[in-house]
Structure formats: structure tokens, C-alpha cells
Amino acid sequence: MELKFSRLRRWLFALCQARSGQCLQQREHR
């Protein structure tokens, strides 16, 4: 399970970077 989470986290991080770090702002909004 941990391995899967790590891969998902990396995938999300890559997507966030492509969005110019918009993911960080969304996380705070949540």
C-alpha cells in the first residue's frame, strides 16, 4: 500500500508542477 501511495504522490506532484504549483493552492483550500 505504501508503495502505491508513493507512486500516486509522485504522479500528483508531477501534475502539480505542470500546473505551475496550482496543486499546492488547491490543497490549502481543501
C-alpha positions in Angstrom: 0.0 0.0 0.0 2.8 2.4 0.9 4.5 1.8 -2.5 1.2 2.6 -4.3 0.8 5.8 -2.3 4.3 6.9 -3.1 3.7 6.4 -6.8 0.5 8.3 -6.6 2.2 11.1 -4.7 4.9 11.4 -7.4 2.3 11.4 -10.1 0.3 14.1 -8.4 3.4 16.1 -7.8 4.3 15.9 -11.5 0.8 17.1 -12.4 1.1 20.0 -9.9 4.4 21.1 -11.3 2.9 21.1 -14.8 0.1 23.4 -13.5 2.6 25.8 -12.0 2.2 24.6 -8.4 -1.6 25.1 -8.6 -2.0 21.9 -6.6 -0.4 23.5 -3.5 -3.1 26.2 -3.5 -5.9 23.7 -4.0 -4.6 21.6 -1.1 -4.8 24.7 1.2 -8.3 25.4 0.0 -9.4 21.8 0.9 
